[in-house]
Amino acid sequence: MTRTKETSRPRAISAKDKLIEYYRELRAKEWKNRKSRKKTTKRSKRRYRKTKRVQKKTVKRTQPKIIKVNENDQKIEIEQNLSYYCMKNRKSSKFSSEADCFAYTESVKMACLEKFKKGDARLTKCVKSRIKN
């Protein structure tokens, strides 16, 4: 004998079945809520910080200390360097005569005197470096 809906009596619902039905209804409600929500983009769990730009500190250039030298000794040393240069290059094709060499060395000396004062050790270095070139 088969039971039909009309002839069957409602079964007694156990406590376990009540709990199962209760949680099934909760899941159904939650599912409806999820469907109705706007779609949100998921962000990764890692958060990245923007690296802060480090501003370079402006370094104030300090003027190099002037090393004082005896002016007479410096004058003698520069003259010796100039005359040695002319003796060394007397047969060079750069200069046709000794006067050309002295004129060249004097122009080098004057150019360095415009940059540095007499008595400054950098004056001697300037003359020596310009003569070498």
C-alpha positions as CSV (number, residue, x, y, z in Angstrom):
1,M,0.0,0.0,0.0
2,T,1.4,3.4,-1.1
3,R,0.8,6.4,0.8
4,T,-0.3,9.6,-0.8
5,K,-0.1,13.1,0.5
6,E,-3.8,13.2,1.3
7,T,-3.9,10.0,3.3
8,S,-0.6,10.4,5.1
9,R,-0.4,11.9,8.4
10,P,2.3,14.5,9.2
11,R,5.2,12.8,10.9
12,A,6.4,13.9,14.2
13,I,9.5,16.0,13.7
14,S,12.4,15.2,15.9
15,A,14.7,17.8,17.5
16,K,17.5,16.9,15.2
17,D,15.4,17.4,12.1
18,K,14.2,20.8,13.5
19,L,17.8,21.9,13.9
20,I,18.8,20.8,10.4
21,E,15.8,22.6,8.9
22,Y,16.6,25.7,10.9
23,Y,20.2,25.9,9.6
24,R,19.1,25.1,6.0
25,E,16.8,28.1,6.1
26,L,19.5,30.3,7.5
27,R,21.8,29.3,4.7
28,A,19.1,30.0,2.2
29,K,18.6,33.5,3.6
30,E,22.4,34.2,3.5
31,W,22.5,33.0,-0.1
32,K,19.8,35.5,-1.0
33,N,21.7,38.3,0.7
34,R,24.9,37.4,-1.1
35,K,23.2,37.4,-4.4
36,S,21.6,40.8,-3.8
37,R,24.8,42.5,-2.7
38,K,26.9,44.5,-5.2
39,K,29.9,42.7,-6.6
40,T,33.0,43.8,-4.7
41,T,36.5,43.4,-5.9
42,K,38.7,41.4,-3.6
43,R,41.9,42.9,-2.7
44,S,45.0,40.9,-2.0
45,K,45.9,40.4,1.5
46,R,49.3,42.0,0.9
47,R,49.3,45.7,1.3
48,Y,52.0,47.6,-0.5
49,R,53.3,50.9,0.8
50,K,54.4,53.5,-1.6
51,T,58.0,54.2,-1.3
52,K,58.6,57.7,-0.2
53,R,60.9,59.8,-2.3
54,V,63.9,60.8,-0.3
55,Q,64.8,64.4,-1.1
56,K,68.5,64.9,-1.6
57,K,70.0,67.2,0.8
58,T,71.5,70.2,-0.9
59,V,75.2,70.2,-0.1
60,K,76.7,73.6,0.2
61,R,80.0,73.6,-1.5
62,T,82.6,75.0,0.8
63,Q,85.4,76.9,-0.7
64,P,88.7,75.1,-0.4
65,K,91.0,76.5,2.2
66,I,93.6,78.8,0.7
67,I,97.0,77.5,1.5
68,K,99.2,80.5,1.9
69,V,102.7,80.3,0.4
70,N,105.5,82.9,0.4
71,E,104.9,85.1,-2.6
72,N,108.6,85.5,-3.5
73,D,109.3,81.7,-3.3
74,Q,106.2,81.1,-5.4
75,K,107.2,83.6,-8.1
76,I,110.7,82.0,-8.3
77,E,109.2,78.5,-8.6
78,I,106.7,79.5,-11.3
79,E,109.5,81.3,-13.3
80,Q,111.7,78.2,-13.0
81,N,108.9,76.0,-14.3
82,L,108.2,78.3,-17.2
83,S,111.8,78.5,-18.2
84,Y,112.3,74.7,-17.8
85,Y,109.3,74.2,-20.1
86,C,110.9,76.4,-22.8
87,M,114.2,74.6,-22.5
88,K,112.5,71.2,-22.7
89,N,110.5,72.2,-25.8
90,R,113.1,74.3,-27.6
91,K,113.3,71.9,-30.5
92,S,109.6,71.1,-30.5
93,S,107.6,72.0,-33.6
94,K,105.1,73.9,-31.5
95,F,107.3,76.9,-31.2
96,S,109.3,78.5,-34.1
97,S,111.5,80.6,-31.8
98,E,112.3,81.0,-28.1
99,A,110.1,84.2,-28.0
100,D,107.0,82.2,-29.0
101,C,107.6,79.8,-26.1
102,F,108.0,82.7,-23.6
103,A,104.9,84.3,-25.0
104,Y,102.9,81.1,-24.5
105,T,104.1,80.5,-21.0
106,E,103.4,84.1,-20.0
107,S,99.8,83.7,-21.3
108,V,99.4,80.6,-19.2
109,K,100.7,82.4,-16.2
110,M,98.3,85.3,-16.7
111,A,95.3,83.0,-17.1
112,C,96.2,81.4,-13.8
113,L,96.7,84.7,-12.1
114,E,93.2,85.7,-13.1
115,K,91.8,82.6,-11.3
116,F,94.0,82.7,-8.2
117,K,95.7,85.3,-6.1
118,K,99.4,85.5,-5.5
119,G,100.4,83.6,-2.5
120,D,97.8,80.8,-3.1
121,A,99.3,77.4,-3.5
122,R,96.8,76.6,-6.2
123,L,98.4,79.2,-8.5
124,T,101.5,77.0,-8.8
125,K,99.5,73.9,-9.4
126,C,97.5,75.7,-12.1
127,V,100.6,76.8,-14.0
128,K,102.2,73.4,-13.8
129,S,99.1,71.6,-15.0
130,R,98.5,74.0,-17.9
131,I,102.1,73.7,-19.1
132,K,102.0,69.9,-19.2
133,N,99.1,70.0,-21.6
